[in-house]
Amino acid sequence: MRSHVSLAAATAAAWLIGFACLSGCLGSDQRDGRLADVGSAAAAIQAGTPLTVRLASGVSSETARVGDPWTGSVVTTVTIGSREAIRAGSPVHGVVTAVHVAERGPRAILDSAVVGIDIEGEPVDVKAITEPVVAGTPRALGDGARVAGMATPPKGDAVVLEPGALMTFTVSEPFVPRRG
């Protein structure tokens, strides 16, 4: 009986040690609460990762239409562990996802999303979102964004995101930053 218990305990211990070794061998990195597998060649940028983008092209709620493209660049390097996954300055491609032109009463709204990033010259599909910019709110009056219009404009205020505006997007689906 004693050898049967010892054998069961030894088997359980072997399983635990094997699991601990396997878990440790895979490795992981935690950045802002998001885990990424850094033991594999295909480490992913996880959902929830922030991407700060400087707009290269301006966008206005008065002229933009859903689907209109815009461009920008990554402001802050995104890393996985000690590896640079997306370098600052990487070109960003985005689209306008919603527009509401202000009329008397309702405020203008402009919403957009990141749909791709060029990583070392290779286009990578990305899905990253942000909160809509609403005319007359503190966010609309931030760095590079302004509300266009007179004191009592006939059509209402517009959201204007000028070239150089900084916007923070949040990755909504994990993606692999393919790099050579």
N, C-alpha and C positions, 0 to 999 in steps of 0.2 A: 504494500500500500504506500509506504514511504517513497519508494522509487517511482511509483506512478505519479505522485504529487510533485516530486522533484522534476520528473520529465515534463509535466505540464507547465511548471513554473519556468523551466529552462526554455521551452518552446515559446511561451509568451514573451519572455525577455528577449529572445532572438528576434521575434516579430517586431517588438518595440524598437530594438536597436536598428534593425533593417529599415524600418519606417523613418526613424530619425536621420539615418544616413542618407536615405533617398531624398527626404525633404531638404536636408542641408546641401546636398549636391546640386539640386535644382537651383537654389538660390533665389532671392527676390530682393527688390529694392522698394522702399516706401518713400514716396514723395508726395507731400500734402495729403497723406491718407490713402493714396492709390497704389496698389501693388502692381508691379510689372515683373515678369519672368525674365531675369537677366542671365540665366544660365543657358538659354537657348539663343540661337542666332537670330531669331525673329522676335525680339523684345518689342512689346507694343506700348504705344502711348494710350493710357487708360482713359475711359470716360470720366469726366470731372476735372481733367487737367486744364488749367487756364492757358490761353494763348493771347498775348497782348500784341495787337496789330496797329501799325501806323498806316493810315490810308494814304495811298499815292494819288488816287482819283477822288474827286469830290462827288457827293451824292446829295440830292435835294428832294424833299417830299413834293415839291412843286413840279418837278420834271421826271422823276424816276418812275419806273413801272416795274411790277413784279417780274423777276427774271433778268432785269438789267444787271450786267456784270460790273464789278468794281475790282480794283487791285490795291495791294498794300504790301507790307513786309513785316516779318516777325521782329518784335522789339527785343524780347528776352529769350536767350537760348533755353531750350527745353532739354533736360538731361534725363537719362535713365541710368541710375548709379553714377559712375564717373564718366559715362559715354555721352557725348553730345549727339542727341537724336535729331534735333532741329536747331540749326544755327541761327543766331540773330542775323537779320538781313535777308533771310530766305523769302522769295516771292510768295505772296498769298493771293489766292483767287477767291472772290466772293460773289454773291448775288443778293439782290434785293428780294426779300421774301414777303413783305407786306408794306403797303403804302396807304395812308389815308390823307388826302388833301384836305386841309382845313377850310371850312366854310364858316359861316356865322354859327358860333356855338362850339361844335366839336373841335378839339385840338388836332393838329397834324401829328401823324405817327409815321415813323420810318423804322423798318425792321430788316435785318440782313443776316446772312450766315456765311461762314467760310465753307467752301466746297473743295478746295485743293490747296496744296502747298508744294512748291518745287523744292525738293531736297537734293542738293548737289546736282541740280540740272534735271532731275527725274521727277515728273509730276506724280504726286501721290494724292489719291482721293481722301478727303477729310470731311467729317461732318462736325461742325462746331457752331454753336448758337450763342446768342446774346439776348438780353432784354430789349424790347423795342425802345426807341428814343421818342419821347413824347414832347411836343413843343411846350415851352413854359415851365418845364420841370428842371430841377438842378442838374440832372444828367444831360439835358439838352444844352445847358449853358456851360458845360465842362470844357476841357482842353480841346480846342479846334472845332467844337460844335457851337452853333449859334442859332438863335431864332431870328429869322429874317422877317421884316415887316415894319410897318409904321406903328404909331401908338394905337391907332384904330384902323387896321388895314381892312380894305373892303372884302377880301376873301379869307381873312384869318392869317395866323402865323404859319410859317413853314419851318420844317426841320432841315437845317443845312449842315452837312458834315463836310467840312472843307479838307483839302489835301493837308496832311500832317496831323489830322485828328487821331487820337489814340482811342482804341476800342478794345475791350477785353471780351473774348469769346470763351466758351466752355466746350471742350470736346464732348460730343454727345454719344459717340460710338467709338470703341477702341480701334486703333489702326496701327499698322506696322510701317514705321518710317524706313522704307527700303533705302539702304545706303551700300555703296560698294566697298 
